[in-house]
Amino acid sequence: MNQHVRYWSVVPAAGVGRRMESELPKQYLPLHGRSLIEHALLRLLEHPLIERVVVALADSDPWWETLEVAASSSVIRTPGGAERAESVLNGLRALAGLAAPEDWVLVHDAARPCLQREDLDRLISTLADHPVGGLLGVPLHDTVKRAERTGTVIETLPREQLWRAFTPQMFRYGQLLQALQEGWRKRRVITDEASAMEQAGHRPLLVEGRSDNIKVTRREDLALAAFYLDQIGGP
């Protein structure tokens, strides 16, 4: 591992989470005495290699300043965007003057509160000398169907090479910034940072992580996240 390379993190958190059917954006929903975003941020802030965490927030966000973590000197707030890619791009730009092109940036979902230290360590150590970077993920075990808009099944897809993509996703600062800028300029569909890197001609590496690193998307996911935090001893 190159000791001169530094590590940073970006957390896009400007979304409203409409599928949660809640007045609160989902990142602020309570879980074990803290909001989802606090759990996600603390996992990153507690890692000794991560220097700063940039949080991309909506301009009209009234909840952020009520959180204890908002006062941390290791957290940088920056404006978010209408889409995830724009928020991440703003987060990267907020690191200008701090991060070097060869530094690593870990992008993590604000609604993934169950990330464990062992997954962070595995991601960092596995990708330390990789030319591109990569992301946490889990091989797909469910049967996968392709369907029409009506829900009618068209075909069953082979799952042997399919993975569920998780976060953090870890890439070199300079390469990721360039990939996102190019993708945004060309109006490409960017679903995550890995897709932007793929469109730029790179081949990210999948690093198998824990399946309990779930993203809270629907209301029933909160109970599952609470169960996992109980198992891992989370606050």
Helices and strands as residue ranges (DSSP letters): E 7-13, G 18-20, G 26-28, E 30-31, E 34-35, H 36-45, E 50-57, G 64-66, G 68-71, E 75-79, H 84-94, E 104-107, H 117-127, E 133-139, E 144-147, E 153-157, E 163-172, H 173-185, H 193-199, E 205-208, H 219-232
